[in-house]
Amino acid sequence: MKPFIGIDLTEDKKNEQSNGDEFLVQKPSGSLTEAFEKTAETAVESTKKAGPSLILRILFGISGLGAVIFIRGIAGALEDMTFAEAYRNAAWTFWVCGICAATFVILLVMQGRKEKKVLESEEYENDLSHLDKAVKAVEAELGVPAEAKETDILGFFYKMKDGEPKPVEKWSQTSIFVSAIFSAYRDGENLYLSNMDGKYAFPLSSLKAIRTVKKRTAVGDWNKDDPMNSPEYKPYKLTEDGNGNTVCRQYHILELERDGEAWGIWYPSYENPTFEELTGLKAEEAE
């Protein structure tokens, strides 16, 4: 089975070309693509301004690490003596610990104020507005309907083994899967997935089944406006790991066929209602 937007490393470990061009039926014009890329780059640069500077990150690390080290040392000492005895024996450790902790908190507050100032600035709002207009211009050219649903599709590197793609890690990934945002919709003939690269069409007649893979999996960043613990997503029991990735208890594969070749569209559990509605298929129960 060939995964849509998967990247095959079986024969070429340096491959960076994702699968799926076979389904591409329309690309945005060069002028709109260029406009989108420019506005996206500007928006990214504006967002970076809200982040901590290199000096601030260093001070964050030093003060935070210092506080943790001294807190652990004090906690260990308090297992064998009273607080008064520990303070009398090494008062300086308490003072240094307090200074480190206070410095960390002050830096945190400063960073919060800086971030708020940047993200609430007129310049940032204008950058986001221009980006939104560029996105809508591309969507209009591709014919994306207003009722299209913003949907996460899973992309990943893989190697073929026994006829099946096996996800593999590359570089310093914090999750094997990456959530890519597409607009999903359909007409009487096709299921469509659109993004800024173009519109992909999957004939409804080619769709075979929705397979359920019951496996706890990190699927990248959370892309939705509502939090993962909101009523809409609560049934999926989503969690967040230490790297900020969304963790699902299962994921699904929409299976289809093209020219005699098996394909699959991987997507996280919380997108299943969208795909069941658009395809008319029901996800199989996990074994």
N, C-alpha and C positions, 0 to 999 in steps of 0.2 A: 504493500500500500504506500502511496506517495502522499506525504503531508503537504497541504496547501500552506504556503509561506514558510515551509521548512527548508533548511539548508543542508544538503547532502554532503557529508564529509567522507563517505565510504571510499571513494577513489582519490579524492583531492582534499587534503586536510586544510588547504588554504582557500577553499571555495567560499565565496561570499554571496553568490547568486541564489536567491530564494526561488522556490518552485511557484508556479501558478500563472506564468505568462500565457499558457495555453487558454486560460479562461478570460484573459483581458480583452474586452470588446471596445473600450473607449479610453483614451488618455486625455487629460486636460491639455489645452493649447500651451505652447511654449511661453507666451506672454503671461498667462495666469499662473503657470508653475513658477516662473521667475519672480512674480510679484509675491506669491505665497512664501517662497524661500527667503526673500528679503525681509518681509514682515516677521516671519518666524524667527529669523536670526536676531532682529532688533528686539523682539519680545524676550528672547532667551538672555540677551545681554542685560536688559532691564531687570530681569529676575535675578541675575547674578549679583547685581548691585545691592540686593536685599540680603545677600548672604554675608557671613563674617569674613573679614579680611584675613590674610595669612597671619599677621601678627596676632589678631584676636583669636584665631584658631590655636595658635601656639600657646597663648596665655590660658585659653580654655583648658587645653591638655595638661599644662603644668599645674594649674591651681586645682583642677579636678582630681588629677592623679595624686597630688600631694595630700589633699583632703582625705581621699580613700586610704592611702598608706597610713597616715597618722591615726585615723579613726580605727583601723584594724589594730594598730599597735596599742592604742589606749584600751580598746575592748579586750585585748589579750591580757593586759596588765590588770584590768578590773576583775579577771577571773581568780586572781590570787591575793588581791588586796582591796581595801575600800577606796572610794573615790578620793577621799581626803589624803590617804597615804600615797596614792598614785600621783596626785597633784603636787604633794610635798616633795616626792622623789624626782619628778621631771615636769615641773610646771611649764617649761618652755615648749614641750610637745603639745600641750593643750592650747597655748597661745598661737603656735605655728599652725596647728590644725584649724583653729578658728579663723585665722587670717586667710588661709587657703580657701576655706569654705565661703567666707564672706566675699573674697575676690571673685570666686566662681559665680556666686549669686549676682554680684554687681555687674559682671561682664554679661551674664545672661539677660539681665534687665536692659542693659545698654543695647545688646543685639536685638532684643525684642522691640525696642523703641525705633531702632534704625530700620528694621524690617517693616514695621508698621508705617513709618514715614515714606519709605520707597513704594510700598504696595498701595498706599492710598494717595500717591502723588498724581497730579494731572498728567504728567509725562507717561507714567506707567499705564494709566487708564487709556490714554490715546494709543499707545502701542498695542494694547489688547484689542481695542476697537478696530484698529487697522487690520490686525490678524484675523479677527472675526469676519470682517468684510472680505478678506482674501479667501478665507475658507468657504464662505457662502457663495462667492463668485465661481469657485471651482465646482462646488456642489450643483449650482444652477446649470453650469455648462454640461455636467455629467447627467443631468436629469434626475438628481436625487430628490424624491418626494418629501414633503413636509412630515409625513407620517413615518418616515424611515426611523429605525431604532438604532441608537448608538450601541454598538456591541463589541465586546472583547473577543478577539481571536488569538489563539496561542501559536506563537512561532517558536522554533527551537532548532538547534543543530542536532543532527542525527547520523547514525551509521546503520546500514541495512544488515540484518541478521535473521536468517531463516525466513526471508521474505517480508519481514516486518521492520519498520524503522525504530531504532532504539535511541531515545534522546541521550545526548552526551554533553558534558560541560566543555566550554572553551574559554580561554582567557581566565579572568577572575570573576566569573559569574556568581551572583548570590542566589540565583534561581535558574533552573534548567529552562523553564518556560518564560517567555516574555509576552505580556499582554499588548496586542496591537489593536488600535481602535478602528473599527469600520462602521459604516452605515449599512444596516441590513434591511432589505425590503424585497418585494416580489411583484410579479405581474402574472398573467395567465400562463406564461411559458417558462419563466426563469426565476431562480433565487438570485438576488444581486448582493454583492458586497462591494462597497465603494470606500475609497479613501483618497488622499491627495495624489496617489500614484495613478489612479484610474478606477474604472468600473469593471468588475469581474462578474461574469454571468455563468450560472450553473443550471442547466435544464432540469426542470422539476422531474421529468421522466427518468433522469439519470440518478436521482437520489434513492438510495436503497434502504438505509437503516440508520438509527442513532445508537451507537454502542456506548455503554457506560463502563468506565474504568474506575473501580473503587480503590483509590490509592491516594494517601495523603500527599499533597503536592503543592509546592510554592509556585505561584503563577505570576510573579512580578508585582508591579505597583498597582495600587487601587485607583482606578480611573473614574469611578462614579462620583456624581455630585453628592448623593446621600451616603452617610457612613455605613460601613459594613454591618454594624449592629442595628441598623434601622429595621422596621417591621418587614420591609420588602425582602431583605437579605437574611434576616434572622434564621429562617428555616434551614439555610445551608451551613450554619454553624462555622462561619468563617472566622479565622484568627489571623494575627499578624506575627511574623517571626522577628527575630532580633535584627534582621537586616531591612525591615520595613516591607517585606514581601507579603502579599496576601496568600494565605494557606487554605486550600480547599480539601475536603475529604474525598472528593472524586471529581473527575472531569469526563467530557464526552467527545465522541468522534462522529461527525456526520459522514457516513460512508456513501460514496458515489462512484460512478464509472464513466470513463471517457475513452473512446476508441479501444475498448477492451482492457484498459488499464484501471486498476483500483486506486482511488484517491480518498483522502480523508480531510475533513476540516476539524481541527482540534479546538475545543472551546471549554471554558470553566463551567462548573456546575450551575452558577447563578445565571448563566445565559440560556439555560435549557428551555425555560418557558418561551423565550423569543424564537428559538429554532423549532420547537414543536409547533408553535402557531404558524410560522412561515412555511414549514415543509409539510405539515399534516401528519408527520411521523411522531411516534412515541418512543421515548428513550427506553432501551431494554434494561431490565433489572440487572444489577451487577451480580456476578457469580459469587 
